[in-house]
Amino acid sequence: MCPFGTTPHVVEPQCPGAVERYVDLSGFYDRAGLQPLKSDILAATAEYQGHYKRVYRCLGAAGELRRDMTELLDTEEVRLRLAKRAAGIIGRELKSPHQGEGHARQRFLSAVTHRGAFTLWNTVEAQAERVYELADNYGLAHHLLTPILTAGLAAGHDAVACPDPMAPDRLAHVIFPGLSLAFITSTQEDPWPHRAYRRLRLDAMADGDVFRLNRPRLRFTRRVASALLEEGIAGLSQAKAAHDRLEALYNPYVDFDRVAELADQTADQVLALTDE
């Protein structure tokens, strides 16, 4: 573990010596050369940390508003409709059981970055020829994906379970690589860019009366959540620019040859442990 660095590169060991150990890179700095840059370094550090605070607040607020929309439409009737649709898909796509239970790996397929919110759709293409597109702007896909994932694992199929980056406790995508089958959430902001094997409009499964009664509230909430997301993305871009300036200040005063040498030595030590 490295006991210093720019956030979030520092990880404290939980069992130092017994399990983890420190890897000290501080000897590779030219401290004398960095001293005249102290005020610039402090200013850049404070700037990017300040941007991140605002980013977390904006994205947190956007996530809460999205959850508000979901809870508004997430009625018992809607859950029954989604469960019925999931049962039909399970019977059609996951009806050939294998020996034993499958294993699930959790991976984030979608992310919010300084370049915007996006999903690695090429990863889906690489693992699945048949893609179910779940058109969902209100966070209902989780209730369709959960029983599909459970049934697929019970039938012995390995799966990749992909959480929603704005609500990590909820599923956004599920891929069964062995079946060349994927179920992905597609939104207006981040739509599936190809023709889907099948497309399900989950928005249409919402209770019509509830939707009509709360249409103004839903429109307002979506608009504000979208604005907060865009503000968060802008903040990430500003934070990255400040962080890049900070690294540009440091880079001329770091002996990267010695860093690489230590990295190779550490890698050799780790690989030696795996051979034991």
Order of alpha helices (4+ residues) and beta strands (2+ residues): alpha-alpha-alpha-beta-beta-beta-alpha-beta-alpha-beta-beta-beta-beta-alpha-alpha-alpha
